[in-house]
Amino acid sequence: MANCPACETAIDREDEEFEEGQTLDCPECGAELEVVSTNPLELDVRQEEEEEE
């Protein structure tokens, strides 16, 4: 279990396997999160990459 870094809501998905780089949405605030570590589970708010023109 990990907490959303944006709103601190517990992300309880112990029945799901995660991989580093995987993205998911916080069910509370809707922030797009990225798995940065799987053991222990650590999440970070995903930064949208700006497209170069």
Backbone as XML, in Angstrom:
<?xml version="1.0"?>
<chain id="A" units="angstrom">
  <residue number="1" name="MET">
    <atom name="N" x="0.847" y="-1.179" z="0.000"/>
    <atom name="CA" x="0.000" y="0.000" z="0.000"/>
    <atom name="C" x="0.894" y="1.243" z="0.000"/>
  </residue>
  <residue number="2" name="ALA">
    <atom name="N" x="0.452" y="2.260" z="-0.713"/>
    <atom name="CA" x="1.174" y="3.528" z="-0.772"/>
    <atom name="C" x="0.156" y="4.660" z="-0.703"/>
  </residue>
  <residue number="3" name="ASN">
    <atom name="N" x="0.653" y="5.866" z="-0.507"/>
    <atom name="CA" x="-0.218" y="7.032" z="-0.479"/>
    <atom name="C" x="-0.007" y="7.865" z="-1.730"/>
  </residue>
  <residue number="4" name="CYS">
    <atom name="N" x="-1.075" y="8.499" z="-2.182"/>
    <atom name="CA" x="-0.989" y="9.431" z="-3.302"/>
    <atom name="C" x="-0.146" y="10.617" z="-2.851"/>
  </residue>
  <residue number="5" name="PRO">
    <atom name="N" x="0.913" y="10.960" z="-3.588"/>
    <atom name="CA" x="1.736" y="12.094" z="-3.189"/>
    <atom name="C" x="1.032" y="13.441" z="-3.349"/>
  </residue>
  <residue number="6" name="ALA">
    <atom name="N" x="-0.061" y="13.484" z="-4.087"/>
    <atom name="CA" x="-0.784" y="14.738" z="-4.290"/>
    <atom name="C" x="-1.779" y="15.022" z="-3.167"/>
  </residue>
  <residue number="7" name="CYS">
    <atom name="N" x="-2.505" y="13.984" z="-2.706"/>
    <atom name="CA" x="-3.553" y="14.218" z="-1.708"/>
    <atom name="C" x="-3.452" y="13.328" z="-0.477"/>
  </residue>
  <residue number="8" name="GLU">
    <atom name="N" x="-2.452" y="12.435" z="-0.445"/>
    <atom name="CA" x="-2.196" y="11.551" z="0.692"/>
    <atom name="C" x="-3.249" y="10.453" z="0.892"/>
  </residue>
  <residue number="9" name="THR">
    <atom name="N" x="-4.133" y="10.250" z="-0.079"/>
    <atom name="CA" x="-5.095" y="9.160" z="0.003"/>
    <atom name="C" x="-4.368" y="7.835" z="-0.137"/>
  </residue>
  <residue number="10" name="ALA">
    <atom name="N" x="-4.751" y="6.860" z="0.688"/>
    <atom name="CA" x="-4.134" y="5.538" z="0.615"/>
    <atom name="C" x="-4.549" y="4.849" z="-0.675"/>
  </residue>
  <residue number="11" name="ILE">
    <atom name="N" x="-3.556" y="4.358" z="-1.413"/>
    <atom name="CA" x="-3.807" y="3.592" z="-2.633"/>
    <atom name="C" x="-3.646" y="2.134" z="-2.240"/>
  </residue>
  <residue number="12" name="ASP">
    <atom name="N" x="-4.773" y="1.470" z="-1.987"/>
    <atom name="CA" x="-4.756" y="0.103" z="-1.487"/>
    <atom name="C" x="-5.118" y="-0.848" z="-2.610"/>
  </residue>
  <residue number="13" name="ARG">
    <atom name="N" x="-4.109" y="-1.362" z="-3.287"/>
    <atom name="CA" x="-4.322" y="-2.288" z="-4.395"/>
    <atom name="C" x="-3.378" y="-3.466" z="-4.231"/>
  </residue>
  <residue number="14" name="GLU">
    <atom name="N" x="-3.403" y="-4.071" z="-3.040"/>
    <atom name="CA" x="-2.478" y="-5.150" z="-2.737"/>
    <atom name="C" x="-2.703" y="-6.386" z="-3.598"/>
  </residue>
  <residue number="15" name="ASP">
    <atom name="N" x="-3.890" y="-6.504" z="-4.199"/>
    <atom name="CA" x="-4.181" y="-7.659" z="-5.037"/>
    <atom name="C" x="-3.646" y="-7.485" z="-6.454"/>
  </residue>
  <residue number="16" name="GLU">
    <atom name="N" x="-3.044" y="-6.329" z="-6.726"/>
    <atom name="CA" x="-2.554" y="-6.023" z="-8.069"/>
    <atom name="C" x="-1.030" y="-6.001" z="-8.086"/>
  </residue>
  <residue number="17" name="GLU">
    <atom name="N" x="-0.443" y="-6.561" z="-9.139"/>
    <atom name="CA" x="1.008" y="-6.528" z="-9.312"/>
    <atom name="C" x="1.373" y="-5.248" z="-10.046"/>
  </residue>
  <residue number="18" name="PHE">
    <atom name="N" x="2.406" y="-4.554" z="-9.589"/>
    <atom name="CA" x="2.835" y="-3.316" z="-10.217"/>
    <atom name="C" x="4.205" y="-3.490" z="-10.840"/>
  </residue>
  <residue number="19" name="GLU">
    <atom name="N" x="4.480" y="-2.697" z="-11.867"/>
    <atom name="CA" x="5.790" y="-2.655" z="-12.504"/>
    <atom name="C" x="6.265" y="-1.212" z="-12.495"/>
  </residue>
  <residue number="20" name="GLU">
    <atom name="N" x="7.585" y="-1.019" z="-12.352"/>
    <atom name="CA" x="8.120" y="0.340" z="-12.393"/>
    <atom name="C" x="7.781" y="0.981" z="-13.729"/>
  </residue>
  <residue number="21" name="GLY">
    <atom name="N" x="7.365" y="2.239" z="-13.688"/>
    <atom name="CA" x="6.986" y="2.956" z="-14.897"/>
    <atom name="C" x="5.503" y="2.871" z="-15.207"/>
  </residue>
  <residue number="22" name="GLN">
    <atom name="N" x="4.791" y="1.984" z="-14.530"/>
    <atom name="CA" x="3.349" y="1.838" z="-14.738"/>
    <atom name="C" x="2.642" y="3.092" z="-14.227"/>
  </residue>
  <residue number="23" name="THR">
    <atom name="N" x="1.550" y="3.482" z="-14.875"/>
    <atom name="CA" x="0.786" y="4.640" z="-14.429"/>
    <atom name="C" x="-0.592" y="4.201" z="-13.957"/>
  </residue>
  <residue number="24" name="LEU">
    <atom name="N" x="-1.126" y="4.966" z="-13.011"/>
    <atom name="CA" x="-2.471" y="4.729" z="-12.512"/>
    <atom name="C" x="-3.025" y="6.056" z="-12.032"/>
  </residue>
  <residue number="25" name="ASP">
    <atom name="N" x="-4.332" y="6.118" z="-11.850"/>
    <atom name="CA" x="-4.981" y="7.341" z="-11.402"/>
    <atom name="C" x="-5.400" y="7.201" z="-9.947"/>
  </residue>
  <residue number="26" name="CYS">
    <atom name="N" x="-5.235" y="8.290" z="-9.192"/>
    <atom name="CA" x="-5.696" y="8.318" z="-7.804"/>
    <atom name="C" x="-7.220" y="8.338" z="-7.819"/>
  </residue>
  <residue number="27" name="PRO">
    <atom name="N" x="-7.867" y="7.428" z="-7.076"/>
    <atom name="CA" x="-9.336" y="7.408" z="-7.070"/>
    <atom name="C" x="-9.945" y="8.618" z="-6.370"/>
  </residue>
  <residue number="28" name="GLU">
    <atom name="N" x="-9.170" y="9.319" z="-5.552"/>
    <atom name="CA" x="-9.693" y="10.458" z="-4.802"/>
    <atom name="C" x="-9.538" y="11.774" z="-5.556"/>
  </residue>
  <residue number="29" name="CYS">
    <atom name="N" x="-8.312" y="12.116" z="-5.973"/>
    <atom name="CA" x="-8.080" y="13.433" z="-6.589"/>
    <atom name="C" x="-7.892" y="13.361" z="-8.102"/>
  </residue>
  <residue number="30" name="GLY">
    <atom name="N" x="-7.731" y="12.145" z="-8.651"/>
    <atom name="CA" x="-7.609" y="11.993" z="-10.091"/>
    <atom name="C" x="-6.214" y="12.235" z="-10.640"/>
  </residue>
  <residue number="31" name="ALA">
    <atom name="N" x="-5.221" y="12.454" z="-9.756"/>
    <atom name="CA" x="-3.854" y="12.687" z="-10.214"/>
    <atom name="C" x="-3.326" y="11.450" z="-10.933"/>
  </residue>
  <residue number="32" name="GLU">
    <atom name="N" x="-2.572" y="11.679" z="-12.001"/>
    <atom name="CA" x="-1.947" y="10.573" z="-12.723"/>
    <atom name="C" x="-0.644" y="10.249" z="-12.003"/>
  </residue>
  <residue number="33" name="LEU">
    <atom name="N" x="-0.533" y="9.012" z="-11.526"/>
    <atom name="CA" x="0.606" y="8.597" z="-10.724"/>
    <atom name="C" x="1.457" y="7.597" z="-11.479"/>
  </residue>
  <residue number="34" name="GLU">
    <atom name="N" x="2.753" y="7.608" z="-11.188"/>
    <atom name="CA" x="3.683" y="6.674" z="-11.802"/>
    <atom name="C" x="4.348" y="5.848" z="-10.704"/>
  </residue>
  <residue number="35" name="VAL">
    <atom name="N" x="4.462" y="4.538" z="-10.926"/>
    <atom name="CA" x="5.150" y="3.662" z="-9.982"/>
    <atom name="C" x="6.652" y="3.884" z="-10.161"/>
  </residue>
  <residue number="36" name="VAL">
    <atom name="N" x="7.326" y="4.373" z="-9.102"/>
    <atom name="CA" x="8.765" y="4.602" z="-9.173"/>
    <atom name="C" x="9.546" y="3.501" z="-8.466"/>
  </residue>
  <residue number="37" name="SER">
    <atom name="N" x="8.874" y="2.734" z="-7.617"/>
    <atom name="CA" x="9.493" y="1.608" z="-6.929"/>
    <atom name="C" x="8.409" y="0.594" z="-6.596"/>
  </residue>
  <residue number="38" name="THR">
    <atom name="N" x="8.751" y="-0.696" z="-6.661"/>
    <atom name="CA" x="7.756" y="-1.716" z="-6.373"/>
    <atom name="C" x="7.946" y="-2.367" z="-5.014"/>
  </residue>
  <residue number="39" name="ASN">
    <atom name="N" x="9.123" y="-2.234" z="-4.413"/>
    <atom name="CA" x="9.355" y="-2.860" z="-3.119"/>
    <atom name="C" x="10.223" y="-1.961" z="-2.261"/>
  </residue>
  <residue number="40" name="PRO">
    <atom name="N" x="9.641" y="-1.115" z="-1.412"/>
    <atom name="CA" x="8.199" y="-0.972" z="-1.210"/>
    <atom name="C" x="7.557" y="-0.157" z="-2.326"/>
  </residue>
  <residue number="41" name="LEU">
    <atom name="N" x="6.235" y="-0.264" z="-2.432"/>
    <atom name="CA" x="5.514" y="0.475" z="-3.463"/>
    <atom name="C" x="5.649" y="1.970" z="-3.205"/>
  </residue>
  <residue number="42" name="GLU">
    <atom name="N" x="6.150" y="2.681" z="-4.196"/>
    <atom name="CA" x="6.330" y="4.133" z="-4.089"/>
    <atom name="C" x="5.785" y="4.777" z="-5.354"/>
  </residue>
  <residue number="43" name="LEU">
    <atom name="N" x="4.961" y="5.804" z="-5.167"/>
    <atom name="CA" x="4.317" y="6.494" z="-6.282"/>
    <atom name="C" x="4.774" y="7.935" z="-6.343"/>
  </residue>
  <residue number="44" name="ASP">
    <atom name="N" x="4.748" y="8.502" z="-7.546"/>
    <atom name="CA" x="5.064" y="9.913" z="-7.739"/>
    <atom name="C" x="4.058" y="10.470" z="-8.746"/>
  </residue>
  <residue number="45" name="VAL">
    <atom name="N" x="3.745" y="11.753" z="-8.626"/>
    <atom name="CA" x="2.840" y="12.384" z="-9.583"/>
    <atom name="C" x="3.549" y="12.427" z="-10.928"/>
  </residue>
  <residue number="46" name="ARG">
    <atom name="N" x="2.877" y="11.932" z="-11.950"/>
    <atom name="CA" x="3.477" y="11.882" z="-13.284"/>
    <atom name="C" x="3.451" y="13.268" z="-13.889"/>
  </residue>
  <residue number="47" name="GLN">
    <atom name="N" x="4.593" y="13.716" z="-14.358"/>
    <atom name="CA" x="4.699" y="15.014" z="-15.004"/>
    <atom name="C" x="4.472" y="14.820" z="-16.495"/>
  </residue>
  <residue number="48" name="GLU">
    <atom name="N" x="3.554" y="15.584" z="-17.049"/>
    <atom name="CA" x="3.305" y="15.485" z="-18.492"/>
    <atom name="C" x="4.459" y="16.117" z="-19.238"/>
  </residue>
  <residue number="49" name="GLU">
    <atom name="N" x="4.960" y="15.414" z="-20.215"/>
    <atom name="CA" x="6.062" y="15.926" z="-21.001"/>
    <atom name="C" x="5.526" y="16.885" z="-22.055"/>
  </residue>
  <residue number="50" name="GLU">
    <atom name="N" x="6.139" y="18.052" z="-22.132"/>
    <atom name="CA" x="5.715" y="19.034" z="-23.134"/>
    <atom name="C" x="6.293" y="18.646" z="-24.490"/>
  </residue>
  <residue number="51" name="GLU">
    <atom name="N" x="5.451" y="18.721" z="-25.499"/>
    <atom name="CA" x="5.909" y="18.377" z="-26.847"/>
    <atom name="C" x="6.715" y="19.539" z="-27.411"/>
  </residue>
  <residue number="52" name="GLU">
    <atom name="N" x="7.819" y="19.200" z="-28.055"/>
    <atom name="CA" x="8.632" y="20.219" z="-28.686"/>
    <atom name="C" x="8.033" y="20.577" z="-30.039"/>
  </residue>
  <residue number="53" name="GLU">
    <atom name="N" x="8.031" y="21.865" z="-30.346"/>
    <atom name="CA" x="7.453" y="22.294" z="-31.618"/>
    <atom name="C" x="8.534" y="22.471" z="-32.660"/>
  </residue>
</chain>
